[in-house]
Amino acid sequence: MRKSILKITALVILITVISFGAFSQNFEGSIEFKKETMADTTTYIYFVKGNNVKIDEIGSRSHRVEGTFLIDLEAKTMKSLNHDRKLYMEQTTPSTPPMKGTCTVKKGTATKTLQGYKCTEYLVTNTEEETIITYYLADGKFSFFQKLLHILNRREKPSIYFLQIQDVNNMFPMMSFSTDLKGKENGRLEVTKITSKIVDPSMFEIPKGYVKFEK
């Protein structure tokens, strides 16, 4: 009887350790990055906790949060917040954005250490769209990112091209830049700050006083 109890106790401990290990593999915290185009620079902040992601967009001129998305990766739902009017709206995933031609993916040989993470180079080329996007991907615990891109379904090439890369389920682009086939750069995304921390669950709730917008 005593041996049976010890076996059960050992099994419970093992399951707990495995569960904690699996949980600890996932990133929780905030990721701040900037998007530079030929016309403008915009800052975004991701707040990540489990299957919840909050995205704040910081205006380049106002320097304040101009829009927010709340995404549930498990339920595959998202809400947008209008802070000026204190409204929120249910958002549906957009249709798959079009892409001409096909992308060729190549894992490069270059590496960079960005924000304390060792990053590996990946190049995605689409000759018909005359575009090459170079990514520097950090590995290990960013399993939320691909799920997020599928829900957002953004039309920007850095998002579309990233989803053409295979076997990068736990990776996150600490930097990417887009060039034409001659090497002229026309856009860049770069993480400027990443903080691993416990995120308050209330951040993913609709703020008090906000009213649902009905079309």
Phi and psi in degrees as a GROMACS rama.xvg file:
@    title "Ramachandran Plot"
@    xaxis  label "Phi"
@    yaxis  label "Psi"
@TYPE xy
-60.7721  -40.7652  ARG-2
-63.1799  -39.3138  LYS-3
-63.374  -43.0088  SER-4
-63.0927  -41.8719  ILE-5
-63.8366  -38.9034  LEU-6
-64.5373  -43.2902  LYS-7
-64.3433  -43.3407  ILE-8
-60.7081  -44.3363  THR-9
-61.9046  -39.0196  ALA-10
-65.9714  -43.2017  LEU-11
-60.9929  -43.935  VAL-12
-61.6727  -42.6838  ILE-13
-62.5515  -45.5477  LEU-14
-62.3004  -41.4593  ILE-15
-61.8474  -44.9629  THR-16
-62.627  -43.7063  VAL-17
-63.8837  -43.0697  ILE-18
-63.8361  -43.5222  SER-19
-64.3355  -39.258  PHE-20
-63.1768  -41.6351  GLY-21
-64.9285  -41.7889  ALA-22
-64.2549  -42.462  PHE-23
-68.5047  -12.9621  SER-24
-73.6797  -21.0046  GLN-25
-91.9696  137.771  ASN-26
-69.8211  136.078  PHE-27
-133.524  129.739  GLU-28
151.41  -149.271  GLY-29
-128.17  146.304  SER-30
-130.825  118.713  ILE-31
-107.13  130.912  GLU-32
-144.502  160.502  PHE-33
-117.634  144.814  LYS-34
-113.401  118.431  LYS-35
-108.474  129.674  GLU-36
-122.911  -178.897  THR-37
-65.0501  -22.894  MET-38
-104.835  -27.0208  ALA-39
-158.993  167.999  ASP-40
-130.823  126.27  THR-41
-124.342  141.804  THR-42
-105.424  138.313  THR-43
-125.845  149.172  TYR-44
-129.155  123.27  ILE-45
-94.0441  133.201  TYR-46
-114.065  124.578  PHE-47
-124.361  130.938  VAL-48
-149.59  109.543  LYS-49
58.421  -121.715  GLY-50
-93.8899  10.9831  ASN-51
-109.327  134.779  ASN-52
-133.158  131.646  VAL-53
-114.305  133.133  LYS-54
-118.976  119.222  ILE-55
-104.106  132.473  ASP-56
-104.813  122.603  GLU-57
-100.272  122.617  ILE-58
-66.6357  140.52  GLY-59
-69.6329  -26.7912  SER-60
-99.7899  -41.4563  ARG-61
-77.8791  -26.4238  SER-62
58.9838  30.8722  HIS-63
-134.793  167.579  ARG-64
-71.0757  115.536  VAL-65
-99.6046  -17.6029  GLU-66
-162.604  153.335  GLY-67
-140.881  140.927  THR-68
-116.69  138.842  PHE-69
-115.708  118.295  LEU-70
-120.733  133.393  ILE-71
-106.961  108.434  ASP-72
-68.4932  -31.8339  LEU-73
-75.2809  -45.7741  GLU-74
-79.1773  -14.1781  ALA-75
59.3899  46.8107  LYS-76
-124.354  157.145  THR-77
-149.294  149.536  MET-78
-127.83  144.437  LYS-79
-110.117  145.345  SER-80
-115.899  132.866  LEU-81
-105.807  106.197  ASN-82
-74.8082  -31.6395  HIS-83
-65.1507  -40.3407  ASP-84
-100.09  -1.86533  ARG-85
53.2811  53.6653  LYS-86
-123.331  154.176  LEU-87
-133.025  155.339  TYR-88
-143.065  138.517  MET-89
-71.101  133.959  GLU-90
-116.352  139.84  GLN-91
-98.5367  153.283  THR-92
-66.4422  126.383  THR-93
-63.3031  162.238  PRO-94
-65.5907  156.458  SER-95
-59.4222  124.175  THR-96
-66.0819  146.115  PRO-97
-74.0149  153.084  PRO-98
-144.996  129.55  MET-99
-79.9544  145.827  LYS-100
64.6268  -157.628  GLY-101
-131.963  157.836  THR-102
-99.3948  141.385  CYS-103
-108.418  126.96  THR-104
-107.131  133.966  VAL-105
-135.296  128.57  LYS-106
-81.8732  120.774  LYS-107
-81.8173  -178.309  GLY-108
-104.373  -13.4004  THR-109
-78.2011  150.396  ALA-110
-133.993  154.309  THR-111
-139.216  148.761  LYS-112
-100.674  113.045  THR-113
-124.378  126.925  LEU-114
52.9866  32.5045  GLN-115
85.669  1.66811  GLY-116
-110.841  135.049  TYR-117
-76.1173  124.798  LYS-118
-117.857  141.685  CYS-119
-105.793  141.635  THR-120
-80.894  133.959  GLU-121
-131.592  137.599  TYR-122
-119.341  130.422  LEU-123
-119.304  120.825  VAL-124
-118.204  134.366  THR-125
-129.941  103.445  ASN-126
-68.5252  -32.8516  THR-127
-68.6468  -34.9401  GLU-128
-90.9375  2.09952  GLU-129
53.0227  47.7396  GLU-130
-137.006  137.603  THR-131
-125.618  127.333  ILE-132
-115.708  125.686  ILE-133
-103.302  126.226  THR-134
-113.492  145.294  TYR-135
-116.237  108.501  TYR-136
-104.057  130.844  LEU-137
-91.0843  139.02  ALA-138
-106.239  154.344  ASP-139
131.796  -50.4858  GLY-140
-153.101  23.7686  LYS-141
-105.841  49.2721  PHE-142
-65.623  -16.5133  SER-143
-70.1935  -25.0763  PHE-144
-68.6016  -47.766  PHE-145
-63.2814  -39.9678  GLN-146
-60.073  -41.4257  LYS-147
-62.42  -45.2735  LEU-148
-61.295  -38.4922  LEU-149
-65.3866  -34.4912  HIS-150
-76.381  -42.8171  ILE-151
-69.4979  -38.5002  LEU-152
48.9443  48.6312  ASN-153
-66.1134  153.619  ARG-154
-89.6994  -6.7541  ARG-155
-69.9784  140.761  GLU-156
-59.8423  -38.2112  LYS-157
-57.0623  -34.4256  PRO-158
-75.1632  -45.6761  SER-159
-62.5411  -46.2584  ILE-160
-69.0635  -34.9526  TYR-161
-59.4371  -38.0167  PHE-162
-71.6487  -5.7326  LEU-163
-85.4959  -11.6425  GLN-164
-84.4942  130.574  ILE-165
-91.2291  153.899  GLN-166
58.8415  41.8006  ASP-167
-127.408  36.8995  VAL-168
-60.6937  -27.6811  ASN-169
-110.186  18.2494  ASN-170
-108.293  156.232  MET-171
-137.27  136.132  PHE-172
-78.5654  107.551  PRO-173
-74.8805  -21.1668  MET-174
-156.768  143.499  MET-175
-148.756  148.735  SER-176
-143.325  144.657  PHE-177
-108.432  136.073  SER-178
-133.843  163.543  THR-179
-81.5819  -178.956  ASP-180
-67.7912  -15.7734  LEU-181
-92.1226  -2.97458  LYS-182
96.2517  6.54512  GLY-183
-79.4984  121.381  LYS-184
-75.8766  139.176  GLU-185
-133.172  5.17681  ASN-186
-176.549  151.449  GLY-187
-151.902  141.63  ARG-188
-121.507  135.552  LEU-189
-150.298  129.392  GLU-190
-71.5894  128.072  VAL-191
-104.96  -18.4805  THR-192
-162.172  133.981  LYS-193
-134.961  129.589  ILE-194
-130.345  120.559  THR-195
-87.7713  118.69  SER-196
-161.591  166.534  LYS-197
-77.8506  127.077  ILE-198
-101.701  133.303  VAL-199
-65.1125  124.803  ASP-200
-58.5809  -25.0237  PRO-201
-66.0727  -16.4756  SER-202
-64.28  -20.6932  MET-203
-100.846  12.3162  PHE-204
-100.555  155.334  GLU-205
-65.9862  127.548  ILE-206
-60.5502  149.688  PRO-207
-62.819  139.479  LYS-208
92.3845  -9.46507  GLY-209
-83.6906  139.753  TYR-210
-113.171  141.884  VAL-211
-71.2908  131.108  LYS-212
-88.1948  125.832  PHE-213
-108.768  127.668  GLU-214
